[in-house]
Amino acid sequence: MSQSHARTPATPSVLVDPLRNRGVAFTPEERDALGLTGRLPSGVLTLERQAQRAYEQMQLQPSDLAKNVYLEQVHDRNETLYFKVLADHLAELLPIVYDPTVGEAIENYSHEYRRPRGIFLSIDRPDDMEKAFATLELGPEDVDLIVCTDAEEILGIGDWGVGGIQISVGKLAVYTAAAGIDPRRVIAVSLDVGTDRPSLRDDPLYLGNRHPRVRGADYDAFIEKYLETASSTFPDALLHFEDFGPSNARRILEQYGGRYRIFNDDMQGTGAITLAAALSAVKVSGVRMRDQKLVVFGAGTAGVGIADQLRDAMIRDGAGPEQAAAQVWLVDKQGLLTRDMTDLRDFQQTYARDPAEIADWTRDDGAISLLETVRRVKPTILLGTSTAHGAFTREVVEAMSGGTERPIIFPISNPTSRIEAMPADVIAWSRGKALVATGIPVAPVEHDGVTYQIGQANNALLYPGLGLGTIVSGASQVTPGMLLAAAQAVADQVDPSGPGASLLPPVDDLRESSAITATAVVKAALDDGVATSKPVDTAQAVRDAMWQPVYTDGAAA
């Protein structure tokens, strides 16, 4: 046949729809019904066999980034298979599909681009929002969860523009794998407001807006329009904000949290999982939560967000609001924060100290150091969110140990190159007394005949269950009570009382853990009066809501 008459054979639509595609799992009868005769090899494999093969192929990839790319190709081809592999090997694959490997994927997004996933909203075309959501052909009751990012502060790598869509995709993958949130009822969103990274703007392959980040009134109007459009189009959806810059994240949450169903994982999720570790530690230390004294080293959005949740827990345990706030000290690059400083952010002012209170404290080049603060305050909890590697020195740890019998020390900055202290050092310097949790996975530590299991303050232990509980309860807001309930539920899943016991559960069985957390969140939503659904059997309602990665009858039709 001449070239002018040649035709490219059409691919049956089911094979290019990742939500319906089963690949070689289609039976002969299904192949006939769907017009797939002759389009697949004769053999029929079960989902389990497909998952075995996909996992083996993934293992052959030469790097973590290559594994991430391979799994995303499976994701693009067959969502059920993707989530089956992920659920079967979740502890192993979490670092591949999310932090830290997703950071590499984001950096290479425009060069590794294969097919779009999610919705891309541009600040240059704000009036396209409704039209963009309409292309999904989803009704008002068809969406449970939307994860958006403006990609200003991605993990530890900063501003990566439109590539940040991968952080939304990765977050949703964890929600589904860990808590069974239906992947057909979620949306990943990029809020493309430009980028301040010149290397992206100058890259001829960059796929985002090629101008500096838009800020000020135009940015605020764009965010408000997004909230209005997303919430009116999908009124039942939880609106998850991820990796916004510190100047915007807290402001958006405070301004709109009472009007929309908003959750910010960097602030609320990080705070709640750290609170969970603290609640476990308190069981061991014997010091009531209301009596804790907290020093935060690294007074940015994450550090202060955690301080807020620990303060709220003190209040719920009987401390007065002013007393609880007075039991928090913030130390940043300019030293201990005091009220006479002119460069304080609004969210830091609550905890800034009266200069008269520390008038006789020793200063170093005009600043009050972390070590001086620890020596004077004698805190029970030391939290590190500074990304300043090695900031928790031997002197600091020994000062903590001298001020309280069982110091609670949480160096949660990540990656390893940014952690304030390695747990092995903290345990040795404290002579085995410190109660430690970190933001990175750490192997067990041997000291003086005891094996110390180091719990990881991994948000994945908490936010999937929190999201599922919010969805099942139909909560109109994510309340402090729901966050505390999630933290307590996570803490209750581990017994920290034994020698060297972990303060947090492992990530090995996240689906079961998330179900327990979600059940507690539903009950808290009911108690707080924000639930719009009131299940008779809360635990059963949670488990019934969890999507399973299986091929179901009629799913291919």
Secondary structure, 3 states (H helix, E strand, C coil): CCHHHCCCCCCCHHHHCCCCCCHHHCCHHHHHHCCCCCCCCCCCCCHHHHHHHHHHHHHCCCCHHHHHHHHHHHHHHCHHHHHHHHHHCHHHHHHHHCCCHHHHHHHCHHHHCCCCCCEEEECCCHHHHHHHHHCCCCCCCCCCEEEEECCCCECCCECCHHHHHHHHHHHHHHHHHHHCCCHHHEEEEEEECCCCCHHHHCCCCCCCCCCCCCCCHHHHHHHHHHHHHHHHHCCCCEEEECCCCHHHHHHHHHHHCCCCCEEEHHHHHHHHHHHHHHHHHHHHHCCCHHHCCEEEECCCHHHHHHHHHHHHHHHHCCCCHHHHHHCEEEEECCEECECCCCCCCHHHHHHCECHHHHCCCCCECCECCHHHHHHHHCCCEEEECCCCCCCCCHHHHHHHHHHCCCCEEEECCCCHHHCCCCHHHHHHHCCCCCEEEECCCCCCEEECCEEECCEECCHHHCHHHHHHHHHHHCCCCCCHHHHHHHHHHHHCCCCCCCCCCCCCCCCCCHHHHHHHHHHHHHHHHHHCCCCCCCCCCHHHHHHHHCCCCCCCCCCCC
